Amino acid sequence: MSEENNNIPNLDTTQQPDFLASVQWFDADVSKYRLYFQKQYQAPRYTLSWNDIPFAPLGGIHAITGQAGNGKTMTLAQFMSAILSGGFGNLRYELSDEIPHPKVLYIDTEMEEANTIAVKNRVMTMCGRNINEQTDDFVVVMLREVPESTMVHGKKSYKVPASVNRWRMTLKAIWEYKPTAVFIDGLLDVVADFNDNKECQEIIYKCMQVASHYGISVWCIVHQNPGGEKLVGHLGSFLERKVTDVFQTKKDKDDKSGDVVFEVKQKKARGRDVPDWKFRVMPVNGWGMPEQIKKPNEDKDNKVEGDDPHDILKWLDKASDTLEWPMSKGDIKRKVFGDIGGQMNNAKQDADMTISINMK
């Protein structure tokens, strides 16, 4: 740009100017934050995709929101199981070559123990695993009962709020278990006041720092204001501005039939928009399990034999006379699909769901 077209005055950069001197900006080091064009930067590494449209990159923070009881936890269960098992329905884990053995950390700050255990059981069932088997790649931490504490500094002691202790334990769990993705359910419980501008802004920036520092995907679950679609408080406002993705869940109940369907909608995307999808909750073993609802003619040309759970039921009816009972779920799946090994596809997921339902 020529000097006559440059509106910035020709300043002596060796002398500290008086301009806004009270801000003390002159000694700030800008160079370490400069983007150098010749450097080879890594392209976004997305953790998940829906119908081959990727979202949720490593190093980013993402949000799931909705009214209470509108399917937020059921939705994150789909994300967690897709990461752990390679896919769930139309969701796919995208880093199987780079990170073939991903880890998921689920941090629950608000539910009672029975509901947290139900989430664990649901995800383990969706992954085709034994619900009582302790795993290293799926870790659940319950922080609801974390109390306030007293910290001593010199001769003084002061109270540390429970919310601060929950955040400290969240940081420790991330460092200790080294997840690929962490799900904080819910973020409101790691702040003392979700309308405190300073506190809320700080916790969102800290989430961003955690995601960048560890190169992980950080999911924050936040409620919506009652009767509206805005995320709760200043915390929700700051979060919505900074996240890469915002997914909103809604519940639709048919008053006549009583049927309940949940819709997942991407409210914000910094990449390609992910199409909406719907799911229902199947009554599996008391804790329920989501089943994605296919649209008419979806995957018609690419249907895998056994994708429809009814196909599995038909197979079981035909084969019941030739099988040696009792059989475990694993035995049945091996009979249907051979040695399953590795990652589970749609058919194997549906088989596990159907078998779980019919072997209660």
C-alpha positions in Angstrom: 0.0 0.0 0.0 1.4 3.4 -0.9 2.1 5.9 1.8 -0.4 8.4 0.5 -3.2 5.7 0.8 -2.2 4.6 4.3 -4.3 6.3 6.9 -1.9 5.3 9.7 0.5 8.2 10.5 4.2 7.6 10.0 5.2 7.0 13.6 8.6 6.5 15.2 8.3 2.8 16.3 11.4 3.1 18.5 9.8 5.5 20.9 6.9 4.7 23.2 4.0 7.0 22.0 1.6 8.8 24.3 -1.4 7.3 22.4 -3.6 5.4 24.9 -0.5 5.0 27.1 -2.6 4.1 30.1 -3.4 0.7 28.5 0.4 -0.1 28.6 0.2 -1.8 25.2 3.6 -0.8 23.9 5.5 -3.7 25.6 3.0 -6.3 24.5 4.6 -9.1 22.4 2.5 -9.5 19.2 5.0 -11.5 17.2 4.4 -14.9 18.8 0.7 -14.7 17.7 1.4 -13.7 14.1 0.2 -16.0 11.3 3.2 -16.9 9.1 2.0 -17.7 5.6 4.9 -20.0 4.7 4.3 -22.3 7.7 2.4 -25.5 7.0 -0.6 -25.4 9.3 -2.7 -28.5 9.9 -6.1 -28.6 8.4 -9.1 -29.1 10.8 -9.3 -32.6 12.1 -12.9 -33.4 12.5 -14.0 -36.0 15.1 -17.5 -36.7 13.7 -19.6 -36.6 10.6 -23.2 -37.0 9.7 -23.8 -38.4 6.2 -20.2 -37.6 5.4 -20.5 -33.9 6.5 -17.8 -33.4 9.2 -18.2 -31.4 12.4 -16.6 -31.0 15.8 -12.9 -30.5 15.1 -10.2 -31.2 17.6 -9.1 -28.1 19.4 -12.6 -26.7 19.3 -15.5 -26.3 21.8 -19.0 -27.3 20.9 -22.4 -27.1 22.5 -25.6 -29.1 22.9 -28.6 -27.2 24.1 -32.3 -27.6 24.6 -35.1 -27.5 27.2 -35.0 -29.8 30.2 -36.1 -33.3 29.2 -35.7 -32.6 25.5 -33.1 -35.2 24.6 -29.7 -33.5 25.2 -28.2 -36.5 27.1 -29.6 -38.9 24.5 -28.0 -36.9 21.8 -24.6 -36.8 23.4 -24.9 -40.6 23.9 -25.1 -40.9 20.1 -21.9 -38.8 19.8 -20.0 -40.7 22.4 -20.9 -44.1 21.1 -20.0 -43.1 17.5 -16.6 -42.0 18.7 -16.0 -45.2 20.7 -17.3 -47.7 18.2 -16.6 -46.0 14.9 -20.2 -45.1 14.1 -23.8 -45.0 15.2 -26.5 -44.8 12.6 -25.6 -42.0 10.2 -22.9 -40.7 12.6 -19.3 -41.6 11.9 -16.0 -41.2 13.8 -13.7 -39.5 11.4 -10.2 -40.0 12.9 -10.0 -43.8 12.9 -6.7 -43.7 10.9 -5.1 -41.0 13.0 -6.5 -41.9 16.4 -7.6 -45.5 16.0 -8.3 -45.9 19.8 -10.1 -42.8 20.9 -11.0 -42.0 24.5 -14.2 -40.4 25.7 -14.5 -38.6 29.1 -18.1 -37.9 30.3 -18.3 -35.5 33.2 -21.7 -35.3 34.9 -22.2 -32.4 37.2 -26.0 -32.4 37.8 -27.7 -35.9 37.7 -28.2 -38.3 40.5 -26.1 -41.5 40.5 -28.8 -43.7 39.0 -29.2 -41.5 35.9 -25.5 -41.2 35.4 -25.2 -45.0 35.5 -28.1 -45.2 33.0 -26.0 -43.0 30.6 -23.0 -45.3 31.1 -25.2 -48.4 30.5 -26.8 -46.8 27.4 -23.4 -45.9 25.8 -21.9 -49.3 26.6 -24.9 -51.1 25.1 -24.8 -48.9 22.0 -21.2 -49.9 21.6 -22.0 -53.6 22.0 -20.1 -53.9 25.3 -20.7 -55.5 28.7 -22.1 -52.7 30.8 -20.2 -53.9 33.9 -16.8 -54.0 32.2 -14.4 -51.2 33.4 -12.8 -49.6 30.4 -9.9 -47.2 29.8 -11.4 -45.6 26.7 -14.7 -44.5 28.3 -14.4 -42.8 31.7 -17.4 -41.4 33.6 -16.9 -38.9 36.5 -19.7 -37.8 38.7 -19.3 -34.3 40.3 -22.8 -33.5 41.5 -21.9 -34.2 45.1 -18.7 -32.2 45.2 -18.8 -29.9 48.2 -17.3 -26.5 48.9 -13.9 -26.6 50.6 -11.7 -24.5 52.8 -8.3 -23.4 51.5 -5.6 -22.0 53.8 -3.1 -19.4 52.5 -0.7 -18.2 55.1 -2.7 -17.3 58.2 -5.9 -16.8 56.3 -8.5 -19.3 55.2 -11.2 -18.9 52.7 -14.1 -20.8 51.2 -13.8 -22.4 47.8 -17.2 -22.8 46.1 -18.3 -26.2 44.9 -18.5 -24.9 41.4 -14.8 -24.0 41.5 -13.9 -27.4 42.9 -15.9 -29.0 40.0 -13.9 -27.1 37.5 -10.6 -28.0 39.1 -11.6 -31.7 39.1 -12.7 -31.4 35.4 -9.2 -30.1 34.6 -7.6 -32.9 36.6 -9.7 -35.5 34.9 -8.8 -34.2 31.4 -5.1 -34.3 32.3 -5.3 -37.7 34.0 -7.4 -39.6 31.5 -6.3 -37.9 28.3 -9.5 -38.1 26.3 -10.0 -37.4 22.6 -13.3 -35.8 23.4 -14.8 -34.6 26.7 -18.5 -34.0 27.4 -19.3 -31.7 30.3 -22.9 -32.2 31.3 -23.6 -29.5 32.3 -21.4 -26.4 32.2 -23.7 -24.3 34.5 -22.4 -26.2 37.5 -18.8 -25.2 37.1 -19.7 -21.5 37.6 -21.1 -19.9 40.7 -23.3 -17.4 38.8 -24.2 -18.0 35.2 -25.1 -14.2 34.8 -21.7 -13.0 36.1 -20.1 -11.5 33.0 -16.5 -11.8 34.2 -16.8 -15.3 35.6 -18.7 -16.6 32.5 -16.3 -15.1 30.0 -13.4 -16.6 31.9 -14.8 -20.1 32.0 -15.5 -20.1 28.2 -12.0 -18.9 27.5 -10.6 -21.6 29.8 -12.6 -24.2 27.9 -11.1 -22.8 24.6 -7.6 -23.0 26.2 -8.1 -26.6 27.3 -9.3 -27.7 23.8 -6.3 -26.0 22.1 -3.7 -27.0 24.6 -4.6 -30.7 24.6 -5.8 -30.8 21.0 -9.2 -32.3 22.0 -12.9 -31.8 21.3 -14.7 -30.2 24.2 -18.5 -30.5 24.4 -20.5 -28.3 26.8 -24.1 -29.0 27.6 -26.2 -26.0 28.5 -29.9 -25.6 29.0 -32.1 -23.1 27.2 -34.1 -20.4 28.9 -37.6 -21.8 29.8 -39.9 -21.3 26.9 -37.2 -19.9 24.6 -34.2 -20.9 22.4 -31.5 -18.7 23.9 -28.9 -20.5 26.0 -29.2 -19.8 29.7 -27.6 -16.6 31.0 -24.4 -14.8 30.1 -22.7 -18.1 30.2 -24.9 -19.4 27.3 -24.4 -16.1 25.4 -20.6 -16.3 25.6 -20.6 -20.0 24.8 -22.7 -19.6 21.7 -20.4 -16.9 20.4 -17.3 -19.0 20.7 -18.3 -22.5 19.8 -17.7 -24.2 16.5 -21.0 -26.1 16.6 -24.3 -25.7 18.4 -26.8 -28.5 18.3 -30.3 -28.0 19.6 -32.6 -30.8 20.7 -36.4 -30.6 20.7 -39.1 -33.1 21.9 -42.3 -33.6 19.9 -45.0 -35.7 21.6 -48.2 -36.8 19.7 -51.0 -36.0 22.1 -53.2 -38.7 20.6 -50.8 -41.6 20.3 -48.4 -40.6 23.0 -45.5 -41.3 20.6 -42.4 -39.2 21.4 -39.8 -38.1 18.7 -36.7 -36.0 19.3 -35.2 -33.7 16.7 -31.6 -32.6 16.6 -30.9 -29.4 14.7 -27.5 -27.7 14.1 -28.1 -24.0 15.1 -24.5 -22.9 14.3 -21.8 -24.3 12.2 -18.4 -22.9 11.2 -18.1 -25.5 8.5 -20.8 -27.2 6.3 -24.3 -27.4 7.8 -25.3 -30.8 9.1 -28.9 -31.8 8.2 -31.4 -32.2 11.0 -32.2 -35.7 12.2 -34.7 -37.3 14.4 -34.6 -40.2 16.9 -36.9 -42.1 19.2 -36.0 -43.8 22.4 -36.3 -47.6 22.5 -37.2 -49.2 25.8 -34.0 -51.2 26.4 -33.3 -52.6 29.8 -34.9 -49.7 31.7 -32.4 -47.1 30.6 -33.6 -46.6 27.0 -31.5 -46.2 23.9 -31.9 -43.8 21.0 -32.8 -45.1 17.5 -32.3 -42.7 14.6 -35.3 -42.4 12.3 -34.5 -42.8 8.7 -36.2 -40.5 6.2 -38.1 -42.0 3.3 -35.7 -43.6 0.7 -32.7 -42.7 2.8 -29.8 -45.1 2.1 -32.1 -47.0 -0.2 -29.3 -47.7 -2.7 -26.7 -48.5 0.0 -28.7 -50.6 2.3 -26.7 -53.2 4.2 -28.4 -56.5 4.8 -29.6 -56.5 8.4 -29.8 -52.6 8.6 -33.5 -52.9 9.5 -33.9 -54.5 13.0 -36.9 -56.4 11.6 -34.5 -58.3 9.3 -32.8 -59.5 12.4 -36.1 -60.6 14.0 -36.9 -62.5 10.8 -33.5 -64.2 10.9 -34.0 -65.2 14.5 -37.4 -66.7 13.7 -36.0 -68.7 10.8 -32.9 -69.8 12.7 -34.5 -70.6 16.1 -34.9 -74.3 15.3 -31.3 -74.8 14.3 -29.5 -72.8 17.0 -28.2 -74.3 20.2 -29.9 -72.4 23.1 -29.1 -70.7 25.4 -26.9 -68.3 23.3 -25.2 -65.1 24.4 -25.7 -61.9 22.4 -22.2 -62.3 21.2 -22.9 -65.8 19.9 -25.9 -64.6 18.0 -24.1 -61.7 16.4 -21.2 -63.9 15.3 -23.8 -66.3 13.8 -25.4 -63.4 11.9 -22.3 -61.5 10.9 -19.4 -63.7 11.5 -16.5 -62.6 13.7 -17.5 -58.9 14.2 -14.1 -57.6 15.4 -13.1 -54.0 14.8 -15.6 -51.2 14.4 -19.4 -51.8 14.3 -21.5 -50.9 11.3 -25.1 -50.0 11.1 -26.3 -53.6 10.9 -24.3 -54.7 13.9 -25.5 -51.7 15.9 -29.1 -52.6 15.0 -28.6 -56.2 15.7 -27.3 -55.4 19.2 -30.3 -53.2 19.8 -32.8 -55.8 18.6 -31.1 -58.6 20.5 -31.0 -56.5 23.7 -34.7 -55.8 23.4 -35.6 -59.4 22.8 -33.3 -61.0 25.4 -34.3 -58.9 28.4 
